[in-house]
Amino acid sequence: YKRQYLLGIIGLYIHGDEFSISSALVFGEKASLSPEIKEAYSGAGAMHVLAVSGLHVGLVYLFLKHLLSFLNRTRKSQILKTLIIIALIFTYAGITGFSPSVTRASFMFSLIAVSALLRRSSSIYNIIFVSAFGMLFYDPRFLFSVSFQLSYIAVIGIIFLYPRLFLLWDPKTWLTYNIWSLVCLSFAAQVSTFALALYYFKLFPTWFLLTNLIVVPG
């Protein structure tokens, strides 16, 4: 109900394809997307932008962490900050419909927030597998979801490949550092999901590096 209410507010000011794209970007509502838009974004390697995913949840987490940084002064305020972040993350997940990718990311960033509160440097792989176990315990059918499979494989691929790719070159300036970081991130995600993308969609985006350099920073 809340999502439909918020979509109605957006619809008062934005119409047509712009409304469809905005709805997908913010709330993961893809029902109104035309086949032409889906095909164009898929071919450009930017379909992940239209699907609310871990990228969006990560941005929400970082924004809340920065916004509530004034609560870092005492132990009690730090606990309050963590609880607020977790509550708002899952509120956002609920508004977007609790898709597997968003729920996975919500579990992951909640565990990261708790680990930061406890001052423990937990392995990111442990956090990923704990979140996967939690989701499969809730609904084992997630295991056969394309979104679930792509989501976890992409995250594991990025974590494993990204640092190794990034070490292949040592950029000297702020601009080249960020461009190289995005190139490595995009390449790691696409390579790790290459087989599944071909199997399920019979498509591999050839422009994904250029697309992500433009879209992700924006």
N, C-alpha and C positions, 0 to 999 in steps of 0.2 A: 504493500500500500504506500509506504513512504517513497519507494523508488518511483512509482507511478506519479505521485504528487510532485516530486522533484523534476521528473521528466516533463510534466505538464508546465512547470515554471519555465523550463528551457524552451519548450515549444511556443511560449508566448513571444519570444524574441528571435528565435532561429527557426527556419523552415527548410523544407526540401532535403537535399542531400547533406547540407550543412548540419541539419538537425540529426540526421541518421548517424553521421560521423561523430558529432558531439556526444550523442547518447552512448555510442560504443566506447568512446574514449574515456568518459567519466564513470559510467555505470555498467559497462559491459552489455548493454542492451543492443543486440545485433539483429533483432527481428526486422527492423525497418531498412536494413542495408540492402541495396539492390545487388543483383549478381554481378553487374559491371564493376561496382565499387570493390566488392570482395575480390574479384579477379584481378583488378588493377593493383590492389594492395598486396595480394598474394604474389603476383609476378614480380613486384618490386622488393619483396622480402620484408614488408612492413606490416604484415597481418597481425603481428604480436602487439602493435601499437593500438589496433582497434579492439583487441581482446584484453580486458582488464586482467592483469596477471601480477606476477611477483614484482615486476618493474614498478607498477603503480603502488603496490603495497609498500615496497621499499622506499619510494618517495614520500609516502604518507608517514612512515616510521621516522625517516630522517627529519622531516618537517616538524613532527611532534617532539622529537628528541631535542631539536634546536629551540622550538617554541617554549618548551617546559624546562629549559636549562637552568632557570632561576630556582628550581626545586632541588638543586644538587647540594644545598648547604648542609642539611642535616640528614641523619639516617631515616627518620620518619618521613621527611619530605621526599627523599629518594624512593621510598616504598610507594608513596602516594603517586609520584611521577610514573613509576612502572605500571601501577594499576590503571592509571588514566590512559597511558599509551596502549596497553593491551585492550582495554574496554573500547577505545575509539577505533583501534584497528579492526576489531571484530564487528563493531557497528558499521564500519565502511564495508567489510566483507558481507554483512547482512544486506546492506543496501544494494550491493552489486549481485546478490543472488547466491552467495556461497558456492561459486564455481570451484571445481577442484584446484585450479591453479591459485586462486585467491585464498582459499581455505588453507592450502599447503603453505603459502607464503605467510599467512597470518599466524599459523602455528610456529613457523620458523622464526619470525621476528619476535614473537612473544617469548620463545625460548632464549633468543639472543638478549632480549631485554632483561629477563630473569637472570641470565648468566652474568650480565653486566652489573646487576644489583648485588649478586653474590660474589662479584669480583673473581669469577672463575673463567678461565680461557678454555671453554669446552671446544672440542673438535667440531668443525662445521659439518663434517660427515656424520657425526653422532646426532647433531641437531636435525639434519636432513632425514636420517633414518627413523629417528623418534617421531618426527612429524608424519612421515609416511606410515609408520606403524599405527599412529593415532587415527589417521584417516581411514586406513583399511580396517581397523578395529570397529570404527563407526559404521563403515559400509564397504565390505569386501569387493563389491562390484566396481568400485573406483579403479581397481587393478586393470580392468578392461576398457577404461576410458582413455580415448586418444589424448585428451587434454592432460590427464594425470600422467600418462607415459611420457609425453613430450616435455611436460613441465619438469619432472624429476630428472630425466636424462639431460635436458638442457642445463639445469643447475649443476648437476654433478660434472658435466662436461666443462662448463665454465670454470668451476673451482679447480678442476684438475689441469686443464689445458691453458687457461689464461695466464697464470704466472710463468709457465714455461715458455709460452710464446712471447710474453712481454720482455723476458730476459734476452731474447735474440737481438735486441737493439737497445741502445742507451740514448734516448732523445735528450737533447741539451737545452731545449727551450720549453716554456710552458705550453705553447701551441702544439709543437710536435709531440710533446708528452701526452697531451689529451687526445690528439688525433690517433696516435699509435695505440693508446689504451682502448679507444673505441674500435679500432680495426681488430685488435686481438680479441676483444670481447665478442664482437660480431662473428669473427671467424670461428672462435671456440664454440659458440652456440650453434652455428650452422653445421659445422663438421660433426658435432655430437648428435645432432638430430637428423643428419643427412639420410640415413637408411630408413628411418620411420617416415620422414616426409615423402620420400619416393614411394614407399609402400602404401601409405594411406591416401596421398594426394596426387601421386604421379606427377609431381612438380618440384623443381628445385629453383629457387630465385637466384638469378644470375647477377642481379644488381644490389644484393643485400649489403655489401660493404659501403657503397656510395649512399644508399638509402639510409642506413643507420647513422652514418656520419652527419646527415642533415636532420633526420627526424628525432633521434634520441636526445641531442642537446636541446632541441626546440621544445 
